[in-house]
C-alpha cells in the first residue's frame, strides 16, 4: 500500500469495517445492477479498500466528508448505514449520497464538491468549531483549475480542510497523463495522496444491462 499521510495528522478512531466488508457491499450492488433493478448509473469502487480504511482512521465522526460519483466506500467508512445506502443506490442515487448524520455530501459534477467543501470549512472556522472537512477527489479533478484555486484559498486562509487525491490514472476512460499532458505530478506534502488500479469501469460493471 503506497499512501502519503501528512505528519501533522493523528489517528482519532478505529475503523470497524474490513476490506472484505467493502468488497462484499459493492459485489451486492453489482448483482442488483446486472439484474436490471437499478434504473440509473452506478459508480462502483474497487482496488482502494485498504487505503481508505487507513485514511478513515484520521477522520473524526463529527467531521464533514465530501466525495464524488464513486462514493460508496467513503459513505460506509464514515458511518452511513449500509441498508440505508443500499436502498438509496437501488432508488438511483448512487452518485448523490448525502447525510447530516454523519456529515456527508457527494456530487456527480467534476469538481462540484470542492467549493461547497471550502464553504463548510470557512463556516467551521468562523464558528470556531473543532471539526474539519475532508474532500476526496480523483487525479482528473486534481488537475482542474477549480481545485487549484480552492486549494490556494484554503491555504491562504488556513481553513480546516484536508484534501485527498485518489489517483487511478484515468480521466473517465482516458489516461490522465495523456489527457492533460502531464510528465510528473507534484503533490504538496499537506495533501493525502495514493495510487490504485480501478477494479470497475468508470460506470456500470462492464456488462450490458437492459433496464
N, C-alpha and C positions, 0 to 999 in steps of 0.2 A: 504494500500500500504506500503510494507516494503522495503525501499530503503536507502542505505547508501551513502550520498554525503559528500565528504571531505570539511572541514570547510573553506579551503582557496579559494574555487570556488565561483564565483559571477555570478548571472544571467545577461545575456547580451542581451536577446531578448524575445519577446512574441511569443509563438507558436500558429499559427492560426488554425492548424488542430485539430480536436477533435477525441476522441476515436471512435466515430461513423463514422467519415470520413475514418479512417484507416480500420475499420472492413468492411465497405462498399466496399472499394477497394479490399480487399482480397476475399470477397464473389463474387465479379465480376470476379476475376481471377479463383476462384473455378468453377464457372459456365462454363466459356470458356474452362477450362481444362477438365471438365467432359463431355463436348460436343465433345471432341477429337480434338479441334482446336489448341492445343499446343503440338507439337510433340517433347517434351523434358521434363525432370523432372522439377517440381516446388516445392519450399520450402516455405510454407506459414506461416505467423506469426499469432498469436492469444494468448490472455491472458496477454500480457505485454504492452498494449496500454498506460495506464496511467503512467507507469514507464518511458517509453521512452519519452512521452510528457514532463514529469517533467525534465528528463535529458537534452533534447534538448533546454531547456531554458538557459543552460550554454554553448551551442555550438554556437560560432560566425559563421556568414555566410561565412567568409573567411577561416575558419578552414578546415582542412582535416578530413574526416570521412572514416574509414576503417571498413568494415563489412564482414560477411561470406556468406554462401549459403542462409541463411534466412535473406535477406537484404531489403525487400520491405519497411518496416516501416521506417528503417533508411534513405533510399533514399528519401522517401516522406517528412519526417520531416526535412531533410537537404536542401530541396528546389528543388529536381529534379521534373520536370513537370510530372504530373500524366499521361497525354496522351502519353508522350514520354516513360515513364516507362511501361505503359500497352503494347505499341507496341513492346518494347524490350522483354518483357516476352512472348508475343504471338510468337515472332520470335525464341524463345528457349533460351533466355538469362536471365532467372530468377536468375541464380547463378553467373552471371558475369556483374552486373550493374556497369558501370564506367562513370565518367564525370569529366570534368575540370571546369565546371561552373554550379553548385558548385563543389568543390573538393571532389570527392567521388570515392572509389575503393572497389571492393569486389572480393572474390575468393572462389571457392568451395573446395579448398585444406585445410585440417585441419592445422591450424597454418600458412597458406600461406601468410596471410596479415601481420603477425607480423614483419618479417624482413624488409618488404617494408615500413611499418609504421615507424619503427625505423630509416630507411634511410631518410625518408622525414623529420622526426623530427630533425635529425642531420643536414640536409641541411638548415632547418629553423634557427637553432642555428648558423650555420656558416655564414649565410647571415644576421644575426641579424634582422630577421623579427619578427613581433609581433603576428603572428597567432600561432596555435598549432595543434596537431594531436590528434584525438580521435580514439581509437581502441576498437571495440566491439567484445568480444569473449564469447563463451559458457563455461559452467563448465567443459566439457570434455577437451577443448583446454587449459583451465587454468591449468590442471594437467600435461600438456606435458612439456618436457624439453625445447623446443624452447621458450615457454612463459617465463619460469623462467630465462633462460639465457638473453633473451631480456629485461625483466623487471629489472634484476640486472644491465645490461649495461645502461639502461635509467636512473636508479637512480644514478649510479656512475658518469655519465657524465651530469647529470641534464638536460636531454632533455625535450623539451616542448611537452610531450605526456601524455594523460590521458587514462588509461585502464578502461574498463567497463566489468564486468563479469556478464553475464546473465545466471542464474542458473535455468534450468528447470528439473534438477535432472537426466538427461538422457544422455548417450553417445550413440548416434544414437537411439537404442531402449533398451539398457541395462542400468539399474540404475547406475549412475556414481559412487556412493559409493561402489557398488558391483564390478564394473569393475576394479576399482583402489585400492580396499581395504582400503577405507577411513572411519575413525571413526568420524572425525570432520574436518571442514575447518577453516583454519586460514587465513583470508583475511586481507592484510595490510590496514591501515587506509587511505592511499592515493589512493586506488582503489575504484571506484564506484561498488557497488555490490547489486544485488537484486535477489530474488527468485520468480518464477512464474510457473504456470501449463500450459504446452504446449497444445494449443487447436486443433492443427492439427497433423497428423503423421509426422515422420521425413521428408518424401517427399510425394507428391501427396495429395489427400484429403481423403483417406480411402475408396474410391470407385474404383472399377475396371474400367479401361478405355481402350478401343480399339482405337489405332491410325489409 
